[in-house]
Amino acid sequence: MAAALAGLAVVPGVVLAQGQEIGQASGVIRQIVVEGNQRIEASTVESYLTVAPGDPFDPAALDQSLKNLFATGLFADVAMRRAGQALVVRVVENPIINRIAFEGNQRIDDEQLSAETQLRPRVVYTRAKVQDDVQRVLDLYRRSGRYAATVEPKIIELDQNRVDLVFEVNEGPPTYVRRITFVGNEEFSDSTLRSEIATKEERWYRLLSSADTYDPDRLTFDRELLRRFYLSEGYADFRVSSAVAELTPDREAFFVTFTVDEGDRYKFGEIDIQTTLPDLDPAALRAEVVPETGEWYNADEVEQTIQNITDRVGELGYAFVDVRPRVSRDPEADTIDVTFDVQEGPRVFVRRIEIQGNVRTLDKVIRREFRLAEGDAFNTAKLRRSRERIRNLGFFETVEVDTRPAEDAPDQTDVIVDVEEKSTGELSFGVGWSSSVGALFEAGVSERNLLGRGQALSLDLRLAQKQTEVDLSFTEPYFLNRPLRAGFDIYHTTNDFQDSASYDSTTSGGALRVGWSYNEALGHSLRYTFQKNEISNVANNASTFIKEQEGTTTLSQVSHSLSYDKRDSVVEPTEGYVLSLSNAVAGLGGSEKFVRNDVSGAYYVPLADEWTLRFSGNAGYIYNYADDPLSIAYRYNLGGENLRGFAYGGADARTQDGEADALGGDWIANGSIEMRMPLGLPEELGVTGKVFTDFGVIGEPEVSSSTGQFDHSSSIRASVGIGFIWKSPVGPINIDLAQPVLKEDFDETELFRLNFGTRF
């Protein structure tokens, strides 16, 4: 026995069994016998051995063979023994995973956990891989702020050497950030710096946010956010010395401390543009420079200037350009001189555009958003704009656009687009209340990427106390494989105007439309509309003006709209302007015959961070060339949404007999000045304040000579007010309190206006 033990090759975790001594090199292997294998061929096992028939029984070679077999991860155990002149290799195969399941997870769903782990069904089970996946799951929970989470893997043995793998998760309580402090900050308070970072302190109102849970990755991002903030305020030497998170003694929360070195604050010194490009005058680029000498240094303005110059030089016909800022500090004067050096960049062309990750969306839907084509001169500005356009589609969770130099062509590059698709279908329900239509219920189904072709189809239903609406809409963004947005609408709407004008209105119809863009800002659209409008349920005590409107009219109308949009955002603009002009002609069939002209615009001025001033206005005029008066359904109304402080149609001409009904007008001009501002409340509450003044004037309506008298004045009406916008968990709530300051005695006023709704 002692002699046998002396001949064992020692491998950690391995027992090398022997029928006879194989510790001596005497004897030659005549045969190799593999035992215990079920799925794996014997030849596969032999391929990992460092010995073969004809070789001696060498302990070192056998030891290496054992290591090779264990390194494959295919076997739970391996043993070797000598049987006469044969080497017997006995293996115990690792099982195959049949199914992977997660139990106990509530905060993170199975799909997220599966994406994090690397083991999959039909993969060989090994303890090492399981432990790696356990650590990955724990890391995922820690990134979501749950440091007390535990994961225990368990296996359920099945026949045919298969197992089910179950990860039992105990998520534990979340680990919050109890306090965030800063050391070394003198120019900015702790509260100011806390508002700039993504990590937040634990508060009761952050129920729907995870920003107050500890995440080390978020803490790293916070260092970058602080750096960007200080660089935008002129502190070019700023650095974060450390960011430390300390676990509280009760192990339920973290104290986070940032140590910063602010450095000196700089102003812009001399700002210059230099170039060696032929026929390019630097003076022609001065308008693209954002900063001015004497202003506080701002790294964001330097980056914006680089972008502006790159775009402008590209428009002037220089396809290859490289703009680099040369920065020179003057510590004594606390100034930074910046010279923008415009040179010819490397001549690179786009060889190929590759698209990855799109499972459902067709390639052409993505390619048509590119401002670059294969074979074009490479342009970073166009590449950046292409990425923005793809993101604006709203079809993808993430969009990454990178470049890869062609190995066999140094003057060419490949553009790689990697997208991650997200759900584009929506089934929605909504409840709410509006000052205009009362309590409401909404339901809708929509698909923004129909069959992966980028088409939009929607069906919406709205039931309210004073309105019912059904609308079917379809849009093809590239009609006839051209950048033409074509589509149609079919709708049916009923409105209760009993309170304002003593009648009900029913409108049914449809429209065909097509639109296109001349450039990134200028767009044009054409539309044909045919609809039937019925004035019914006229009250007995309604005025003669309303009673003569009772009945059915038809509208056949051709219209166009021209818009120029230079806003920084369509959803929540803070800077820029938008202009719109539309004209409509009715009378190509139908009973209504008029020409309608409208112009509108808005201008946004950023006053400070989260402070925005908006100027907006609208003007319209309808010329009726029919024999009968224009239907009240197509007249303008002043009051409500376009003139807060007044009821819907509250500033319209109003009848003297009956119920003093609103008659509308044949022309209108109205405007608004509104300033939105933060209220000093935590950002997570989503509450924004506003102050505003609305003003407008409306023209006299055309009526038949047989009707009675009405009150009307073309004087200016105006109101002032305050309001609040709350992005609540159940939907946006818009509250306006307005008081008329210029009005007529017969006007209908409205102090309070609330719009509330949610979709779920």
C-alpha positions in Angstrom: 0.0 0.0 0.0 2.8 2.3 0.8 4.4 1.7 -2.5 1.2 2.4 -4.3 0.8 5.7 -2.4 4.3 6.7 -3.3 3.5 6.4 -7.0 0.4 8.7 -6.9 0.6 11.9 -9.0 -0.8 14.7 -6.7 -3.4 17.0 -8.2 -5.4 19.4 -6.0 -8.9 17.9 -5.6 -8.1 14.8 -7.6 -7.6 11.2 -6.4 -5.5 9.2 -8.8 -6.5 5.5 -8.3 -4.4 2.6 -9.5 -4.9 -1.1 -10.1 -1.1 -1.4 -10.3 1.7 1.0 -9.7 1.9 3.7 -12.4 4.3 5.8 -10.5 7.2 4.2 -12.3 8.0 4.8 -15.9 8.5 1.1 -16.6 6.1 -0.5 -18.9 4.4 0.8 -22.1 0.8 1.8 -22.6 -0.7 -0.7 -25.0 -4.3 0.4 -24.7 -6.4 3.4 -23.4 -9.8 2.5 -22.0 -12.3 5.3 -21.2 -15.1 4.5 -18.7 -18.1 6.4 -17.4 -18.6 8.6 -20.4 -22.2 9.1 -21.5 -22.5 12.0 -23.9 -18.8 12.6 -24.7 -17.1 10.3 -27.1 -14.1 8.3 -25.9 -12.0 9.8 -28.7 -12.8 13.3 -27.3 -11.5 12.2 -23.9 -8.3 10.8 -25.4 -7.7 14.0 -27.4 -7.1 15.8 -24.1 -4.5 13.2 -22.9 -0.8 13.9 -23.3 -0.1 10.1 -23.6 -1.0 7.7 -26.3 -0.6 3.9 -26.9 3.1 3.2 -27.2 4.1 5.8 -24.6 5.5 4.8 -21.2 3.5 5.1 -17.9 5.0 8.5 -17.1 3.6 10.1 -13.9 4.3 13.6 -15.1 2.5 13.0 -18.4 -0.4 11.4 -16.6 -0.6 14.3 -14.1 -0.8 16.8 -17.0 -3.5 14.7 -18.6 -5.6 14.9 -15.5 -5.2 18.7 -15.4 -6.2 18.9 -19.1 -9.4 16.9 -18.5 -10.4 19.0 -15.5 -9.7 22.2 -17.4 -12.3 21.4 -20.0 -15.1 21.9 -17.5 -16.8 18.8 -18.9 -16.1 16.5 -15.9 -17.0 16.5 -12.2 -14.4 13.9 -11.4 -11.5 12.1 -13.3 -9.5 9.0 -12.1 -6.8 7.0 -13.8 -5.5 3.5 -13.1 -3.3 0.9 -14.7 -4.7 -2.5 -15.6 -1.9 -4.6 -16.9 -0.7 -2.8 -20.1 -3.9 -0.7 -20.3 -4.5 2.8 -19.0 -8.0 3.1 -17.7 -9.5 6.6 -17.6 -12.7 6.8 -15.6 -14.7 10.1 -15.9 -17.8 11.5 -14.2 -19.4 13.9 -16.6 -20.8 17.2 -15.4 -24.6 17.3 -15.9 -26.4 19.4 -18.6 -28.6 22.3 -17.4 -32.2 21.6 -18.4 -33.8 24.8 -17.0 -32.7 27.9 -15.1 -35.2 29.5 -12.7 -35.2 32.4 -10.2 -37.3 32.4 -7.1 -37.8 35.2 -4.5 -37.0 38.1 -6.9 -39.5 40.9 -6.9 -37.6 44.1 -7.5 -35.7 42.7 -10.5 -37.5 40.5 -13.0 -36.4 37.2 -14.5 -35.5 38.8 -17.8 -33.0 41.1 -16.3 -31.5 38.4 -14.2 -31.2 36.0 -17.1 -29.5 38.7 -19.2 -26.9 39.2 -16.4 -26.1 35.5 -15.9 -24.0 33.5 -18.4 -25.3 30.0 -17.8 -28.0 28.9 -20.2 -30.1 25.7 -20.7 -28.3 23.0 -22.6 -25.0 24.2 -21.2 -22.6 22.1 -19.1 -23.1 22.7 -15.4 -20.0 23.5 -13.3 -19.8 24.9 -9.8 -17.3 27.6 -10.9 -19.7 29.0 -13.5 -22.6 28.9 -11.0 -20.6 30.9 -8.4 -19.7 33.4 -11.1 -23.4 33.9 -11.9 -24.2 34.2 -8.2 -21.7 37.0 -8.0 -23.2 38.7 -11.1 -26.7 38.6 -9.6 -25.4 40.0 -6.3 -23.6 42.8 -8.2 -26.8 43.6 -10.1 -28.7 43.9 -6.8 -26.0 46.1 -5.3 -26.2 48.4 -8.3 -29.9 48.8 -7.4 -29.0 49.6 -3.8 -29.7 46.2 -2.1 -26.4 45.3 -0.4 -28.2 42.8 1.9 -29.3 40.6 -0.9 -28.3 36.9 -0.9 -28.4 34.3 -3.6 -28.3 30.5 -3.0 -28.0 28.2 -6.0 -29.8 24.8 -5.8 -30.0 22.0 -8.3 -32.7 19.5 -9.0 -31.4 16.3 -10.4 -33.2 14.8 -13.4 -32.7 11.7 -15.5 -30.1 11.4 -18.3 -27.6 13.4 -16.2 -29.6 16.6 -16.4 -30.3 19.2 -13.7 -32.6 22.1 -13.1 -30.7 25.1 -11.7 -32.6 27.3 -9.3 -31.3 30.6 -7.9 -33.1 31.3 -4.6 -32.9 35.1 -4.1 -33.5 36.9 -0.8 -33.5 40.6 -1.9 -33.3 42.1 1.6 -34.1 45.7 2.3 -32.7 48.5 0.1 -29.5 50.3 1.3 -30.2 54.0 1.1 -27.8 57.0 1.1 -28.6 58.7 4.4 -26.3 61.8 4.0 -24.2 63.4 1.2 -21.5 65.9 2.3 -18.8 67.8 0.5 -15.4 68.8 1.8 -13.3 71.6 0.2 -16.2 73.5 -1.5 -16.2 77.2 -0.8 -17.9 78.8 -3.8 -20.9 76.5 -4.0 -23.0 75.2 -1.1 -23.6 71.5 -0.3 -27.2 71.8 -1.4 -26.2 73.3 -4.8 -23.7 70.5 -5.4 -26.2 67.8 -4.3 -28.6 69.1 -7.0 -25.9 68.5 -9.7 -25.2 64.8 -8.9 -27.3 61.8 -9.7 -27.1 60.2 -6.2 -29.7 61.7 -3.8 -30.3 61.6 -0.1 -33.0 59.3 1.3 -36.4 61.1 1.4 -40.0 59.9 1.7 -41.0 61.4 -1.6 -38.5 59.4 -3.6 -40.8 56.4 -3.5 -40.7 55.9 -7.3 -37.0 56.6 -7.7 -33.9 54.6 -6.9 -31.6 57.6 -6.9 -31.4 57.5 -3.1 -30.0 53.9 -3.0 -26.3 53.4 -3.0 -24.8 52.5 -6.4 -21.0 52.6 -6.8 -21.3 53.1 -10.6 -23.6 56.0 -10.0 -21.0 57.5 -7.6 -18.4 57.3 -10.3 -20.8 59.1 -12.7 -21.3 61.8 -10.0 -17.6 62.6 -10.1 -17.9 63.4 -13.8 -21.1 65.4 -13.2 -19.3 67.5 -10.6 -16.4 68.1 -13.0 -18.7 69.2 -15.8 -20.5 71.6 -13.5 -17.4 73.3 -12.2 -15.9 73.5 -15.7 -19.1 75.2 -16.9 -18.7 77.7 -14.1 -15.1 78.7 -14.9 -13.1 76.4 -12.6 -10.8 74.8 -15.1 -8.5 73.3 -12.5 -11.2 71.6 -10.5 -10.8 67.9 -9.5 -12.5 65.5 -7.2 -9.9 64.2 -4.7 -12.0 61.3 -3.4 -15.6 60.0 -3.2 -16.0 57.7 -0.2 -19.1 55.8 0.9 -19.1 54.6 4.5 -21.6 52.0 5.7 -23.5 53.1 8.9 -23.0 51.0 12.0 -26.4 49.5 11.6 -25.5 48.5 8.0 -28.7 49.9 6.7 -27.5 53.0 4.9 -24.4 54.9 3.6 -22.8 58.2 4.3 -21.2 59.6 1.1 -18.4 62.2 1.2 -17.0 64.0 -1.8 -13.6 65.8 -1.3 -13.1 68.5 -3.9 -10.4 70.9 -4.9 -12.1 73.9 -6.6 -9.0 75.7 -7.8 -9.1 79.3 -9.3 -11.9 80.6 -11.4 -11.0 81.8 -14.9 -12.4 84.1 -17.4 -12.1 83.9 -21.2 -9.1 85.9 -22.4 -8.3 86.3 -26.1 -10.4 84.1 -28.4 -9.1 83.6 -31.9 -9.5 81.4 -35.0 -6.6 80.3 -37.1 -6.6 78.1 -40.2 -4.4 77.1 -43.1 -7.2 75.9 -45.3 -7.1 77.6 -48.7 -9.7 80.3 -49.4 -11.2 80.0 -45.9 -11.4 83.4 -44.1 -11.3 83.0 -40.3 -13.5 86.1 -40.1 -16.3 84.1 -41.8 -16.3 81.8 -38.8 -16.5 84.4 -36.0 -20.3 84.2 -35.8 -19.9 80.5 -34.8 -17.9 81.4 -31.6 -20.1 81.1 -28.5 -17.9 82.5 -25.7 -16.9 86.2 -25.4 -13.8 87.7 -23.9 -14.4 88.6 -20.3 -17.0 86.0 -19.6 -16.5 83.3 -17.2 -14.8 80.3 -18.7 -17.2 77.5 -19.8 -16.0 74.2 -21.3 -19.5 73.6 -22.7 -19.3 76.7 -24.8 -15.9 75.6 -26.1 -17.3 72.3 -27.2 -20.3 74.0 -28.8 -18.0 76.3 -30.7 -16.0 73.3 -32.0 -19.3 71.8 -33.2 -20.5 75.1 -34.8 -17.2 75.6 -36.7 -17.2 72.0 -37.9 -20.7 72.3 -39.2 -20.1 75.7 -40.8 -16.8 74.6 -42.5 -18.6 71.6 -43.8 -21.4 73.7 -45.3 -18.7 75.8 -47.1 -17.5 72.7 -48.9 -14.6 71.4 -46.8 -15.4 67.8 -46.3 -12.3 67.0 -44.2 -11.7 69.3 -41.3 -10.3 69.0 -37.8 -11.0 71.7 -35.2 -8.8 71.7 -32.1 -8.8 74.3 -29.3 -5.5 75.4 -28.0 -5.8 76.6 -24.4 -3.3 78.9 -22.7 -3.8 79.7 -19.0 -2.6 82.9 -17.3 -2.6 82.1 -13.6 -1.8 85.7 -12.6 -4.7 87.2 -14.5 -6.9 84.2 -14.1 -7.7 84.1 -17.8 -7.7 81.4 -20.4 -6.9 82.2 -24.0 -8.5 79.9 -26.5 -7.4 79.6 -30.2 -9.5 77.4 -32.4 -7.2 75.8 -34.9 -9.0 74.8 -38.0 -6.9 72.4 -40.1 -7.6 69.9 -42.9 -8.4 66.5 -41.3 -7.5 63.1 -42.7 -9.2 62.3 -45.9 -11.5 59.4 -44.9 -14.5 58.0 -46.7 -17.3 55.9 -45.5 -16.8 52.3 -46.9 -19.7 50.5 -45.3 -22.5 51.1 -42.8 -23.3 48.0 -40.7 -26.4 47.8 -38.6 -26.6 45.4 -35.6 -29.1 44.5 -33.0 -32.3 45.2 -35.0 -34.4 42.0 -34.7 -37.7 43.4 -35.9 -36.9 46.8 -37.5 -35.9 46.6 -41.1 -32.4 47.9 -42.1 -33.9 50.4 -44.5 -35.8 52.1 -41.7 -32.5 52.9 -40.0 -30.5 53.6 -43.1 -32.9 56.2 -44.4 -32.2 58.3 -41.2 -28.5 58.6 -42.0 -27.1 61.9 -43.3 -24.1 59.9 -44.6 -24.1 57.3 -47.4 -21.6 54.7 -48.3 -18.9 56.3 -50.4 -19.4 59.8 -48.9 -16.6 61.8 -47.2 -16.7 61.1 -43.5 -18.2 64.0 -41.5 -18.5 63.8 -37.7 -21.3 66.4 -37.6 -23.4 64.4 -40.1 -22.6 61.2 -38.1 -23.8 62.8 -34.9 -26.9 64.1 -36.6 -27.6 60.6 -37.9 -27.4 59.2 -34.4 -29.8 61.8 -33.2 -32.3 61.0 -36.0 -32.2 57.3 -35.2 -32.7 58.0 -31.5 -35.6 60.3 -32.4 -37.4 57.4 -34.1 -38.3 56.2 -30.6 -37.9 52.5 -31.7 -34.8 51.7 -29.7 -33.7 51.6 -26.1 -30.1 52.4 -26.9 -28.4 53.6 -30.1 -24.6 53.4 -30.4 -22.8 54.6 -33.5 -19.1 53.9 -33.7 -16.5 53.9 -36.4 -14.0 51.2 -37.3 -11.0 51.9 -39.6 -10.9 49.5 -42.6 -7.8 47.2 -42.2 -7.1 47.0 -45.9 -7.9 50.7 -46.7 -6.4 53.3 -44.4 -8.5 56.1 -46.0 -11.8 54.3 -45.4 -13.8 53.6 -42.3 -16.8 51.5 -41.5 -19.7 52.9 -39.5 -21.2 50.5 -37.0 -24.7 51.0 -35.7 -25.6 49.0 -32.7 -29.2 49.3 -31.5 -31.3 47.7 -28.8 -34.9 47.5 -29.7 -37.8 48.3 -27.3 -41.5 47.8 -27.3 -43.2 50.2 -29.7 -46.8 49.0 -29.2 -48.9 50.6 -26.5 -52.3 49.7 -25.0 -53.3 52.6 -22.8 -56.1 53.6 -20.6 -56.6 57.0 -19.0 -58.8 58.8 -16.5 -58.8 62.5 -15.7 -60.6 65.7 -15.6 -60.4 68.9 -17.7 -62.0 72.3 -17.3 -63.1 72.1 -21.0 -64.8 68.7 -21.2 -65.1 67.6 -17.6 -64.4 64.1 -16.3 -62.9 61.9 -19.0 -61.9 58.3 -19.8 -59.5 57.5 -22.6 -58.4 54.2 -24.2 -56.1 53.6 -27.1 -54.0 51.1 -28.9 -51.1 52.1 -31.1 -48.1 50.7 -32.9 -45.3 53.1 -33.8 -43.2 50.6 -35.8 -45.8 48.5 -37.6 -44.2 45.3 -38.9 -40.8 46.8 -38.4 -41.4 49.3 -41.3 -41.5 52.4 -39.2 -45.2 52.9 -39.9 -47.6 54.3 -37.2 -51.1 53.0 -36.6 -53.3 54.2 -33.7 -56.9 53.9 -32.6 -58.0 56.2 -29.8 -61.3 56.6 -27.9 -62.2 59.4 -25.6 -65.4 59.6 -23.5 -66.0 62.7 -21.5 -68.9 64.5 -19.9 -68.9 67.1 -22.7 -67.1 65.2 -25.5 -66.9 61.9 -27.3 -64.2 61.2 -29.8 -63.0 58.2 -31.9 -59.9 58.6 -34.1 -58.2 56.1 -36.4 -54.8 57.3 -37.8 -52.1 55.8 -40.0 -48.8 57.3 -41.1 -46.2 56.0 -43.6 -43.0 58.1 -43.0 -41.4 57.2 -46.4 -44.2 57.1 -48.9 -43.1 55.7 -52.3 -39.6 55.2 -50.8 -39.2 58.9 -50.6 -39.0 61.1 -47.5 -42.7 61.9 -47.7 -44.9 61.5 -44.6 -48.2 60.2 -45.9 -51.2 59.1 -44.0 -54.9 59.3 -43.3 -57.3 60.1 -40.4 -60.8 58.9 -39.8 -62.7 60.5 -36.9 -66.1 61.0 -35.2 -66.5 63.6 -32.5 -69.5 64.9 -30.5 -69.2 68.1 -28.3 -71.6 69.4 -25.7 -71.6 73.2 -26.0 -74.8 73.7 -24.0 -73.1 75.8 -21.3 -71.4 78.2 -23.7 -73.6 78.2 -26.8 -76.8 76.1 -26.1 -76.2 73.4 -28.8 -74.5 70.1 -29.4 -72.1 69.4 -32.3 -71.4 66.2 -34.2 -68.5 65.9 -36.6 -67.6 62.9 -38.8 -65.0 62.8 -41.5 -61.6 61.9 -42.7 -58.4 63.4 -44.1 -55.6 62.5 -46.4 -52.2 64.1 -45.7 -48.7 64.2 -47.0 -45.7 66.1 -45.6 -42.0 66.6 -46.3 -38.9 68.4 -45.0 -36.8 70.8 -47.0 -34.1 70.7 -44.3 -33.7 69.9 -40.6 -35.9 72.8 -39.6 -38.2 73.6 -42.5 -41.2 71.3 -43.1 -44.3 71.5 -45.4 -47.5 69.5 -45.4 -50.7 69.2 -47.6 -54.0 67.9 -46.4 -57.4 67.2 -47.9 -60.4 67.0 -45.4 -63.9 66.0 -46.0 -66.3 66.0 -43.1 -70.0 66.4 -42.1 -70.9 68.7 -39.2 -74.3 68.7 -37.5 -75.6 71.3 -35.1 -78.4 69.7 -33.0 -80.2 69.7 -29.6 -80.5 73.5 -29.8 -82.0 74.6 -26.5 -85.5 76.1 -26.6 -84.3 79.3 -25.0 -81.3 79.6 -27.3 -80.9 82.8 -29.3 -82.1 83.2 -32.8 -78.4 83.3 -33.9 -77.9 79.7 -32.7 -81.3 78.5 -33.9 -80.5 79.5 -37.5 -77.3 77.4 -37.3 -79.2 74.2 -36.6 -78.8 71.6 -39.3 -76.1 69.7 -41.3 -73.2 71.2 -43.3 -70.5 69.5 -45.3 -66.9 70.6 -45.6 -64.5 69.8 -48.5 -61.2 71.5 -47.8 -57.6 71.6 -49.1 -55.0 73.1 -46.8 -51.3 73.4 -46.4 -49.0 74.2 -43.5 -45.4 75.5 -43.5 -43.4 75.3 -40.3 -39.9 76.3 -39.3 -38.7 74.8 -36.0 -35.4 75.7 -34.4 -36.3 74.7 -30.8 -33.9 72.6 -28.8 -36.6 70.1 -27.9 -40.1 69.4 -29.3 -41.4 68.1 -25.9 -39.9 70.5 -23.4 -38.3 73.4 -25.3 -36.1 75.8 -23.4 -34.4 77.7 -26.3 -35.1 78.6 -29.9 -38.2 79.4 -31.8 -40.9 77.9 -34.1 -43.0 79.5 -36.8 -46.0 78.2 -38.6 -48.1 79.4 -41.5 -51.2 77.6 -42.8 -53.9 78.3 -45.4 -57.1 76.4 -46.2 -59.6 76.7 -48.9 -63.1 75.1 -48.5 -65.6 74.9 -51.4 -64.3 72.2 -53.7 -67.6 70.5 -53.1 -69.5 70.7 -49.8 -71.7 73.5 -48.5 -69.0 75.5 -46.7 -67.1 78.0 -48.8 -64.4 80.0 -47.1 -60.7 80.8 -47.1 -58.8 80.5 -43.8 -55.4 81.8 -43.0 -53.4 81.3 -39.7 -50.0 82.2 -38.5 -48.4 81.3 -35.2 -45.1 81.3 -33.5 -43.2 80.9 -30.2 -39.9 82.1 -29.0 -38.0 80.6 -26.0 -35.4 82.3 -24.0 -33.3 80.5 -21.3 -32.9 83.0 -18.4 -31.0 80.7 -16.1 -30.9 77.0 -15.2 -34.5 75.7 -15.4 -35.8 79.3 -16.0 -37.4 79.7 -19.4 -39.3 82.7 -20.8 -41.7 82.0 -23.7 -43.3 84.5 -26.0 -46.1 83.0 -28.2 -48.7 84.4 -30.5 -51.4 83.4 -33.0 -53.4 85.3 -35.6 -56.1 84.0 -38.0 -58.7 85.2 -40.4 -61.6 83.5 -42.2 -63.2 85.0 -45.4 -66.6 83.5 -46.1 -67.6 83.7 -49.8 -70.8 81.6 -49.5 -74.3 83.1 -49.6 -75.1 81.9 -46.1 -73.3 82.9 -42.9 -70.3 80.8 -41.9 -71.1 77.8 -39.6 -70.4 78.5 -36.0 -68.3 75.3 -35.9 -65.6 76.9 -38.0 -65.4 80.3 -36.3 -62.6 81.3 -33.9 -63.2 81.3 -30.2 -61.3 83.4 -27.6 -61.1 82.1 -24.1 -60.1 79.0 -22.3 -56.8 77.5 -23.4 -55.9 80.5 -25.6 -56.9 83.2 -23.0 -56.7 81.9 -19.4 -58.9 83.8 -17.0 -61.8 83.6 -19.5 -64.2 80.7 -20.0 -64.2 78.8 -23.3 -65.5 81.4 -25.8 -65.8 83.8 -22.9 -64.5 86.8 -24.9 -66.6 86.1 -28.0 -69.5 88.1 -29.3 -72.5 87.2 -27.1 -76.2 87.2 -27.9 -78.5 89.6 -26.0 -81.6 87.3 -26.2 -81.9 83.8 -24.8 -79.0 82.3 -23.0 -76.3 84.9 -24.0 -74.6 82.3 -26.2 -71.1 82.7 -27.5 -71.0 83.3 -31.3 -67.2 83.2 -32.1 -65.6 85.5 -34.5 -64.2 85.7 -38.1 -60.7 86.8 -37.1 -58.6 86.5 -34.0 -55.2 87.6 -32.6 -53.9 86.4 -29.3 -50.6 86.0 -27.5 -49.0 84.9 -24.2 -45.9 85.7 -22.2 -45.0 82.9 -19.8 -42.1 82.2 -17.5 -41.4 78.8 -16.1 -39.2 78.5 -13.0 -38.2 76.0 -10.3 -39.9 76.4 -7.0 -37.0 75.3 -4.8 -38.7 71.9 -4.2 -36.8 68.6 -4.6 -36.5 67.7 -8.3 -38.0 64.3 -7.7 -41.4 65.9 -6.9 -41.6 67.2 -10.5 -43.3 70.5 -9.6 -42.6 73.5 -11.8 -44.1 77.0 -11.3 -45.1 79.6 -13.9 -46.3 83.1 -14.1 -48.0 84.4 -17.3 -50.0 87.0 -19.0 -52.4 86.2 -21.8 -54.0 88.8 -24.2 -56.1 88.7 -27.3 -58.8 90.2 -29.5 -61.5 88.7 -31.6 -63.4 90.0 -34.6 -67.2 90.3 -35.1 -69.0 87.3 -36.5 -70.9 87.4 -39.8 -74.6 86.8 -39.2 -77.8 87.2 -41.2 -79.6 90.5 -41.1 -82.8 88.8 -39.8 -81.4 87.9 -36.4 -81.4 90.0 -33.3 -78.8 92.0 -31.5 -75.6 90.8 -29.9 -72.8 92.3 -27.7 -69.4 92.5 -29.2 -66.2 94.5 -28.8 -62.9 94.3 -30.6 -61.1 95.7 -27.6 -58.1 93.9 -26.1 -58.7 91.4 -23.4 -55.9 90.4 -21.0 -55.3 88.4 -17.9 -52.4 87.7 -15.5 -51.9 84.5 -13.5 -49.8 81.9 -11.9 -49.7 78.2 -12.4 -48.2 74.9 -11.4 -47.2 71.9 -13.5 -46.8 68.6 -11.5 -45.4 65.6 -13.2 -47.2 63.3 -10.8 -47.0 59.5 -10.6 -50.5 59.3 -12.0 -50.0 61.7 -14.9 -49.4 65.4 -15.6 -51.5 67.9 -13.6 -51.7 71.5 -15.0 -53.2 74.1 -12.7 -53.8 77.7 -13.7 -55.1 80.6 -11.6 -55.8 83.7 -13.7 -57.5 87.0 -13.2 -58.8 89.2 -16.1 -57.3 92.7 -16.1 -58.9 93.9 -19.3 -62.4 92.7 -20.1 -65.9 93.7 -21.2 -69.0 93.5 -19.0 -70.6 90.7 -21.0 -67.5 88.5 -21.0 -67.6 85.1 -19.2 -64.6 84.7 -16.8 -63.0 81.7 -15.2 -60.6 82.0 -12.3 -59.5 78.4 -12.0 -58.5 76.0 -14.7 -57.3 72.4 -14.2 -56.2 69.7 -16.6 -55.5 66.3 -15.2 -55.0 62.9 -16.8 -53.0 59.8 -16.7 -52.3 56.8 -19.0 -51.6 53.4 -17.7 
